[in-house]
Amino acid sequence: MNKQQAAKSFAALSEPARVNIVTCISRNPKITATDLMKKLHIPQSTLSHHLKILVASGLIQAEKNKRWTNYTINTDVADKMAAFLDALK
């Protein structure tokens, strides 16, 4: 992971709400936005804003499934972030 990619990925997690969203997605793979709203008790517009940032960073993936979009953690990016942090030791 280069410095620019690392900065983009870590910046996406600079907001506590996005950390909560990523945590929820990691515990509920293929969760929909509707289910995220119910679990996290946040408005749709706020969730949509945060999901857009997380998808753009590559940290989560959005997969269209007919009428719904399912969200999952992009394990490749998460693994690269972990390796980046490990290299700082």
A tleap script that builds the chain and sets N, CA, C and O, in Angstrom:
source leaprc.protein.ff14SB
mol = sequence {
  NMET ASN LYS GLN GLN ALA ALA LYS SER PHE
  ALA ALA LEU SER GLU PRO ALA ARG VAL ASN
  ILE VAL THR CYS ILE SER ARG ASN PRO LYS
  ILE THR ALA THR ASP LEU MET LYS LYS LEU
  HIE ILE PRO GLN SER THR LEU SER HIE HIE
  LEU LYS ILE LEU VAL ALA SER GLY LEU ILE
  GLN ALA GLU LYS ASN LYS ARG TRP THR ASN
  TYR THR ILE ASN THR ASP VAL ALA ASP LYS
  MET ALA ALA PHE LEU ASP ALA LEU CLYS
}
set mol.1.N position { 0.850 -1.167 0.000 }
set mol.1.CA position { 0.000 0.000 0.000 }
set mol.1.C position { 0.898 1.234 0.000 }
set mol.1.O position { 1.735 1.403 0.887 }
set mol.2.N position { 0.717 2.092 -1.001 }
set mol.2.CA position { 1.531 3.302 -1.040 }
set mol.2.C position { 0.966 4.349 -0.073 }
set mol.2.O position { -0.123 4.177 0.474 }
set mol.3.N position { 1.708 5.416 0.124 }
set mol.3.CA position { 1.328 6.431 1.108 }
set mol.3.C position { -0.004 7.088 0.777 }
set mol.3.O position { -0.800 7.369 1.673 }
set mol.4.N position { -0.247 7.331 -0.502 }
set mol.4.CA position { -1.497 7.977 -0.908 }
set mol.4.C position { -2.704 7.069 -0.635 }
set mol.4.O position { -3.735 7.531 -0.144 }
set mol.5.N position { -2.569 5.785 -0.954 }
set mol.5.CA position { -3.646 4.832 -0.680 }
set mol.5.C position { -3.875 4.707 0.819 }
set mol.5.O position { -5.018 4.656 1.273 }
set mol.6.N position { -2.799 4.658 1.583 }
set mol.6.CA position { -2.915 4.561 3.040 }
set mol.6.C position { -3.636 5.775 3.597 }
set mol.6.O position { -4.524 5.639 4.438 }
set mol.7.N position { -3.264 6.951 3.138 }
set mol.7.CA position { -3.898 8.182 3.626 }
set mol.7.C position { -5.391 8.183 3.322 }
set mol.7.O position { -6.193 8.575 4.170 }
set mol.8.N position { -5.772 7.750 2.131 }
set mol.8.CA position { -7.183 7.723 1.739 }
set mol.8.C position { -7.968 6.717 2.595 }
set mol.8.O position { -9.074 7.010 3.050 }
set mol.9.N position { -7.396 5.554 2.802 }
set mol.9.CA position { -8.077 4.525 3.593 }
set mol.9.C position { -8.222 4.927 5.055 }
set mol.9.O position { -9.287 4.765 5.650 }
set mol.10.N position { -7.148 5.449 5.624 }
set mol.10.CA position { -7.201 5.841 7.032 }
set mol.10.C position { -8.058 7.089 7.226 }
set mol.10.O position { -8.710 7.230 8.261 }
set mol.11.N position { -8.070 7.993 6.253 }
set mol.11.CA position { -8.915 9.186 6.341 }
set mol.11.C position { -10.391 8.790 6.369 }
set mol.11.O position { -11.201 9.437 7.033 }
set mol.12.N position { -10.730 7.735 5.655 }
set mol.12.CA position { -12.121 7.269 5.652 }
set mol.12.C position { -12.565 6.832 7.045 }
set mol.12.O position { -13.754 6.862 7.365 }
set mol.13.N position { -11.609 6.431 7.865 }
set mol.13.CA position { -11.929 5.989 9.226 }
set mol.13.C position { -11.740 7.104 10.260 }
set mol.13.O position { -11.768 6.842 11.462 }
set mol.14.N position { -11.551 8.331 9.805 }
set mol.14.CA position { -11.321 9.436 10.734 }
set mol.14.C position { -12.605 9.917 11.412 }
set mol.14.O position { -12.546 10.709 12.352 }
set mol.15.N position { -13.736 9.457 10.955 }
set mol.15.CA position { -15.029 9.828 11.519 }
set mol.15.C position { -15.567 8.649 12.347 }
set mol.15.O position { -15.679 7.541 11.824 }
set mol.16.N position { -15.899 8.866 13.617 }
set mol.16.CA position { -16.396 7.769 14.461 }
set mol.16.C position { -17.604 7.029 13.874 }
set mol.16.O position { -17.731 5.817 14.047 }
set mol.17.N position { -18.479 7.746 13.190 }
set mol.17.CA position { -19.650 7.086 12.591 }
set mol.17.C position { -19.217 6.061 11.546 }
set mol.17.O position { -19.822 4.996 11.426 }
set mol.18.N position { -18.167 6.388 10.790 }
set mol.18.CA position { -17.693 5.445 9.773 }
set mol.18.C position { -17.008 4.247 10.408 }
set mol.18.O position { -17.089 3.138 9.881 }
set mol.19.N position { -16.343 4.451 11.520 }
set mol.19.CA position { -15.765 3.317 12.254 }
set mol.19.C position { -16.894 2.389 12.711 }
set mol.19.O position { -16.771 1.168 12.619 }
set mol.20.N position { -17.988 2.966 13.200 }
set mol.20.CA position { -19.139 2.158 13.612 }
set mol.20.C position { -19.731 1.395 12.432 }
set mol.20.O position { -20.103 0.230 12.566 }
set mol.21.N position { -19.817 2.046 11.291 }
set mol.21.CA position { -20.376 1.397 10.095 }
set mol.21.C position { -19.495 0.229 9.668 }
set mol.21.O position { -19.995 -0.863 9.398 }
set mol.22.N position { -18.188 0.455 9.605 }
set mol.22.CA position { -17.256 -0.608 9.200 }
set mol.22.C position { -17.312 -1.761 10.194 }
set mol.22.O position { -17.292 -2.924 9.789 }
set mol.23.N position { -17.380 -1.462 11.470 }
set mol.23.CA position { -17.484 -2.504 12.493 }
set mol.23.C position { -18.757 -3.317 12.302 }
set mol.23.O position { -18.732 -4.545 12.377 }
set mol.24.N position { -19.855 -2.639 12.057 }
set mol.24.CA position { -21.132 -3.332 11.855 }
set mol.24.C position { -21.085 -4.208 10.603 }
set mol.24.O position { -21.566 -5.341 10.620 }
set mol.25.N position { -20.512 -3.692 9.528 }
set mol.25.CA position { -20.405 -4.479 8.293 }
set mol.25.C position { -19.514 -5.699 8.514 }
set mol.25.O position { -19.802 -6.780 7.999 }
set mol.26.N position { -18.443 -5.534 9.270 }
set mol.26.CA position { -17.541 -6.669 9.499 }
set mol.26.C position { -18.239 -7.777 10.288 }
set mol.26.O position { -17.914 -8.954 10.128 }
set mol.27.N position { -19.183 -7.411 11.126 }
set mol.27.CA position { -19.913 -8.400 11.933 }
set mol.27.C position { -21.148 -8.943 11.224 }
set mol.27.O position { -21.707 -9.961 11.633 }
set mol.28.N position { -21.574 -8.260 10.157 }
set mol.28.CA position { -22.774 -8.642 9.417 }
set mol.28.C position { -22.493 -8.581 7.918 }
set mol.28.O position { -22.989 -7.689 7.231 }
set mol.29.N position { -21.701 -9.522 7.408 }
set mol.29.CA position { -21.361 -9.478 5.984 }
set mol.29.C position { -22.601 -9.458 5.093 }
set mol.29.O position { -23.610 -10.099 5.384 }
set mol.30.N position { -22.496 -8.711 4.013 }
set mol.30.CA position { -23.575 -8.567 3.031 }
set mol.30.C position { -24.802 -7.880 3.615 }
set mol.30.O position { -25.931 -8.202 3.245 }
set mol.31.N position { -24.588 -6.942 4.519 }
set mol.31.CA position { -25.674 -6.200 5.134 }
set mol.31.C position { -26.159 -5.110 4.168 }
set mol.31.O position { -25.376 -4.579 3.380 }
set mol.32.N position { -27.428 -4.791 4.236 }
set mol.32.CA position { -27.991 -3.734 3.396 }
set mol.32.C position { -27.986 -2.408 4.154 }
set mol.32.O position { -27.817 -2.374 5.373 }
set mol.33.N position { -28.173 -1.331 3.420 }
set mol.33.CA position { -28.234 -0.009 4.042 }
set mol.33.C position { -29.415 0.082 5.010 }
set mol.33.O position { -29.306 0.702 6.067 }
set mol.34.N position { -30.521 -0.525 4.656 }
set mol.34.CA position { -31.694 -0.510 5.544 }
set mol.34.C position { -31.368 -1.163 6.870 }
set mol.34.O position { -31.730 -0.642 7.925 }
set mol.35.N position { -30.694 -2.291 6.830 }
set mol.35.CA position { -30.313 -2.973 8.069 }
set mol.35.C position { -29.278 -2.174 8.853 }
set mol.35.O position { -29.311 -2.156 10.084 }
set mol.36.N position { -28.364 -1.516 8.151 }
set mol.36.CA position { -27.377 -0.666 8.827 }
set mol.36.C position { -28.077 0.487 9.555 }
set mol.36.O position { -27.736 0.804 10.695 }
set mol.37.N position { -29.053 1.109 8.893 }
set mol.37.CA position { -29.791 2.208 9.528 }
set mol.37.C position { -30.476 1.746 10.806 }
set mol.37.O position { -30.458 2.444 11.820 }
set mol.38.N position { -31.079 0.564 10.748 }
set mol.38.CA position { -31.782 0.029 11.921 }
set mol.38.C position { -30.812 -0.279 13.055 }
set mol.38.O position { -31.083 0.037 14.214 }
set mol.39.N position { -29.682 -0.896 12.720 }
set mol.39.CA position { -28.716 -1.287 13.757 }
set mol.39.C position { -27.999 -0.086 14.368 }
set mol.39.O position { -27.715 -0.070 15.566 }
set mol.40.N position { -27.709 0.914 13.547 }
set mol.40.CA position { -26.904 2.045 14.006 }
set mol.40.C position { -27.739 3.271 14.388 }
set mol.40.O position { -27.219 4.229 14.961 }
set mol.41.N position { -29.023 3.233 14.070 }
set mol.41.CA position { -29.939 4.330 14.416 }
set mol.41.C position { -29.452 5.666 13.852 }
set mol.41.O position { -29.350 6.662 14.568 }
set mol.42.N position { -29.152 5.661 12.540 }
set mol.42.CA position { -28.748 6.904 11.881 }
set mol.42.C position { -29.640 7.130 10.665 }
set mol.42.O position { -30.131 6.173 10.065 }
set mol.43.N position { -29.848 8.390 10.304 }
set mol.43.CA position { -30.700 8.702 9.149 }
set mol.43.C position { -30.105 8.196 7.838 }
set mol.43.O position { -28.891 8.028 7.712 }
set mol.44.N position { -30.973 7.959 6.877 }
set mol.44.CA position { -30.561 7.431 5.580 }
set mol.44.C position { -29.577 8.367 4.901 }
set mol.44.O position { -28.588 7.904 4.332 }
set mol.45.N position { -29.817 9.660 4.943 }
set mol.45.CA position { -28.928 10.604 4.255 }
set mol.45.C position { -27.520 10.592 4.856 }
set mol.45.O position { -26.529 10.682 4.131 }
set mol.46.N position { -27.441 10.481 6.174 }
set mol.46.CA position { -26.144 10.422 6.851 }
set mol.46.C position { -25.417 9.135 6.495 }
set mol.46.O position { -24.224 9.146 6.192 }
set mol.47.N position { -26.146 8.026 6.533 }
set mol.47.CA position { -25.553 6.732 6.187 }
set mol.47.C position { -25.061 6.743 4.742 }
set mol.47.O position { -23.958 6.278 4.455 }
set mol.48.N position { -25.866 7.264 3.850 }
set mol.48.CA position { -25.495 7.311 2.437 }
set mol.48.C position { -24.204 8.098 2.237 }
set mol.48.O position { -23.333 7.685 1.472 }
set mol.49.N position { -24.086 9.215 2.916 }
set mol.49.CA position { -22.875 10.040 2.837 }
set mol.49.C position { -21.645 9.248 3.278 }
set mol.49.O position { -20.621 9.252 2.596 }
set mol.50.N position { -21.751 8.574 4.413 }
set mol.50.CA position { -20.617 7.814 4.944 }
set mol.50.C position { -20.288 6.601 4.077 }
set mol.50.O position { -19.116 6.294 3.859 }
set mol.51.N position { -21.308 5.919 3.585 }
set mol.51.CA position { -21.066 4.760 2.719 }
set mol.51.C position { -20.341 5.181 1.440 }
set mol.51.O position { -19.462 4.468 0.954 }
set mol.52.N position { -20.711 6.333 0.903 }
set mol.52.CA position { -20.063 6.835 -0.314 }
set mol.52.C position { -18.571 7.026 -0.079 }
set mol.52.O position { -17.757 6.663 -0.929 }
set mol.53.N position { -18.210 7.586 1.053 }
set mol.53.CA position { -16.800 7.815 1.389 }
set mol.53.C position { -16.074 6.487 1.590 }
set mol.53.O position { -14.951 6.312 1.117 }
set mol.54.N position { -16.714 5.557 2.287 }
set mol.54.CA position { -16.086 4.257 2.555 }
set mol.54.C position { -15.888 3.442 1.274 }
set mol.54.O position { -14.864 2.780 1.107 }
set mol.55.N position { -16.862 3.493 0.380 }
set mol.55.CA position { -16.735 2.784 -0.895 }
set mol.55.C position { -15.630 3.434 -1.738 }
set mol.55.O position { -14.819 2.731 -2.340 }
set mol.56.N position { -15.594 4.769 -1.782 }
set mol.56.CA position { -14.573 5.478 -2.553 }
set mol.56.C position { -13.169 5.185 -2.038 }
set mol.56.O position { -12.210 5.167 -2.810 }
set mol.57.N position { -13.050 4.958 -0.740 }
set mol.57.CA position { -11.737 4.642 -0.160 }
set mol.57.C position { -11.311 3.214 -0.470 }
set mol.57.O position { -10.138 2.864 -0.337 }
set mol.58.N position { -12.265 2.399 -0.880 }
set mol.58.CA position { -11.975 0.993 -1.173 }
set mol.58.C position { -12.097 0.081 0.027 }
set mol.58.O position { -11.925 -1.132 -0.095 }
set mol.59.N position { -12.393 0.651 1.191 }
set mol.59.CA position { -12.452 -0.157 2.413 }
set mol.59.C position { -13.665 -1.082 2.447 }
set mol.59.O position { -13.598 -2.180 3.001 }
set mol.60.N position { -14.764 -0.639 1.859 }
set mol.60.CA position { -15.924 -1.525 1.752 }
set mol.60.C position { -16.319 -1.642 0.285 }
set mol.60.O position { -15.983 -0.795 -0.543 }
set mol.61.N position { -17.040 -2.714 -0.008 }
set mol.61.CA position { -17.512 -2.958 -1.365 }
set mol.61.C position { -19.032 -2.966 -1.360 }
set mol.61.O position { -19.667 -3.455 -0.426 }
set mol.62.N position { -19.594 -2.418 -2.417 }
set mol.62.CA position { -21.042 -2.406 -2.599 }
set mol.62.C position { -21.372 -3.352 -3.745 }
set mol.62.O position { -20.851 -3.215 -4.851 }
set mol.63.N position { -22.239 -4.306 -3.465 }
set mol.63.CA position { -22.611 -5.308 -4.469 }
set mol.63.C position { -24.116 -5.259 -4.691 }
set mol.63.O position { -24.900 -5.557 -3.790 }
set mol.64.N position { -24.510 -4.877 -5.913 }
set mol.64.CA position { -25.935 -4.825 -6.242 }
set mol.64.C position { -26.488 -6.239 -6.301 }
set mol.64.O position { -25.890 -7.126 -6.909 }
set mol.65.N position { -27.632 -6.439 -5.668 }
set mol.65.CA position { -28.308 -7.730 -5.657 }
set mol.65.C position { -29.780 -7.457 -5.926 }
set mol.65.O position { -30.573 -7.271 -5.003 }
set mol.66.N position { -30.128 -7.436 -7.205 }
set mol.66.CA position { -31.482 -7.093 -7.637 }
set mol.66.C position { -31.838 -5.706 -7.142 }
set mol.66.O position { -31.325 -4.711 -7.654 }
set mol.67.N position { -32.701 -5.631 -6.161 }
set mol.67.CA position { -33.228 -4.356 -5.666 }
set mol.67.C position { -32.360 -3.733 -4.570 }
set mol.67.O position { -32.443 -2.530 -4.323 }
set mol.68.N position { -31.543 -4.533 -3.924 }
set mol.68.CA position { -30.778 -4.081 -2.772 }
set mol.68.C position { -29.288 -4.033 -3.076 }
set mol.68.O position { -28.808 -4.661 -4.021 }
set mol.69.N position { -28.572 -3.281 -2.263 }
set mol.69.CA position { -27.118 -3.263 -2.335 }
set mol.69.C position { -26.595 -3.847 -1.028 }
set mol.69.O position { -26.979 -3.418 0.060 }
set mol.70.N position { -25.722 -4.823 -1.155 }
set mol.70.CA position { -25.106 -5.450 0.017 }
set mol.70.C position { -23.702 -4.887 0.190 }
set mol.70.O position { -22.975 -4.674 -0.781 }
set mol.71.N position { -23.338 -4.651 1.445 }
set mol.71.CA position { -22.034 -4.083 1.758 }
set mol.71.C position { -21.179 -5.106 2.486 }
set mol.71.O position { -21.641 -5.794 3.397 }
set mol.72.N position { -19.918 -5.192 2.064 }
set mol.72.CA position { -18.954 -6.090 2.698 }
set mol.72.C position { -17.622 -5.357 2.846 }
set mol.72.O position { -17.362 -4.361 2.171 }
set mol.73.N position { -16.793 -5.872 3.742 }
set mol.73.CA position { -15.451 -5.339 3.916 }
set mol.73.C position { -14.590 -5.814 2.751 }
set mol.73.O position { -14.652 -6.981 2.365 }
set mol.74.N position { -13.799 -4.925 2.202 }
set mol.74.CA position { -12.829 -5.311 1.179 }
set mol.74.C position { -11.602 -5.817 1.934 }
set mol.74.O position { -10.773 -5.029 2.390 }
set mol.75.N position { -11.497 -7.115 2.058 }
set mol.75.CA position { -10.433 -7.706 2.876 }
set mol.75.C position { -9.041 -7.406 2.325 }
set mol.75.O position { -8.075 -7.348 3.085 }
set mol.76.N position { -8.930 -7.215 1.014 }
set mol.76.CA position { -7.618 -6.879 0.439 }
set mol.76.C position { -7.126 -5.541 0.997 }
set mol.76.O position { -5.967 -5.420 1.393 }
set mol.77.N position { -7.993 -4.557 1.027 }
set mol.77.CA position { -7.612 -3.241 1.542 }
set mol.77.C position { -7.380 -3.312 3.052 }
set mol.77.O position { -6.421 -2.732 3.562 }
set mol.78.N position { -8.249 -4.015 3.760 }
set mol.78.CA position { -8.085 -4.148 5.215 }
set mol.78.C position { -6.756 -4.832 5.546 }
set mol.78.O position { -6.060 -4.427 6.477 }
set mol.79.N position { -6.412 -5.860 4.787 }
set mol.79.CA position { -5.135 -6.550 5.006 }
set mol.79.C position { -3.949 -5.627 4.728 }
set mol.79.O position { -2.956 -5.654 5.456 }
set mol.80.N position { -4.050 -4.811 3.678 }
set mol.80.CA position { -2.969 -3.875 3.354 }
set mol.80.C position { -2.828 -2.810 4.438 }
set mol.80.O position { -1.717 -2.389 4.759 }
set mol.81.N position { -3.967 -2.372 5.007 }
set mol.81.CA position { -3.917 -1.395 6.097 }
set mol.81.C position { -3.240 -2.003 7.321 }
set mol.81.O position { -2.435 -1.350 7.985 }
set mol.82.N position { -3.571 -3.251 7.611 }
set mol.82.CA position { -2.955 -3.935 8.752 }
set mol.82.C position { -1.453 -4.104 8.525 }
set mol.82.O position { -0.659 -3.898 9.443 }
set mol.83.N position { -1.067 -4.475 7.321 }
set mol.83.CA position { 0.357 -4.637 7.000 }
set mol.83.C position { 1.091 -3.298 7.092 }
set mol.83.O position { 2.231 -3.244 7.553 }
set mol.84.N position { 0.439 -2.220 6.654 }
set mol.84.CA position { 1.033 -0.898 6.754 }
set mol.84.C position { 1.312 -0.543 8.208 }
set mol.84.O position { 2.386 -0.039 8.536 }
set mol.85.N position { 0.342 -0.810 9.079 }
set mol.85.CA position { 0.520 -0.525 10.510 }
set mol.85.C position { 1.586 -1.420 11.119 }
set mol.85.O position { 2.384 -0.967 11.939 }
set mol.86.N position { 1.605 -2.679 10.728 }
set mol.86.CA position { 2.632 -3.607 11.244 }
set mol.86.C position { 4.034 -3.137 10.875 }
set mol.86.O position { 4.975 -3.304 11.650 }
set mol.87.N position { 4.168 -2.555 9.697 }
set mol.87.CA position { 5.479 -2.090 9.241 }
set mol.87.C position { 5.991 -0.912 10.078 }
set mol.87.O position { 7.179 -0.594 10.036 }
set mol.88.N position { 5.115 -0.274 10.825 }
set mol.88.CA position { 5.513 0.870 11.653 }
set mol.88.C position { 6.123 0.462 12.987 }
set mol.88.O position { 6.648 1.302 13.718 }
set mol.89.N position { 6.054 -0.818 13.300 }
set mol.89.CA position { 6.578 -1.301 14.586 }
set mol.89.C position { 8.080 -1.249 14.634 }
set mol.89.O position { 8.678 -1.619 15.644 }
savepdb mol mol.pdb
quit
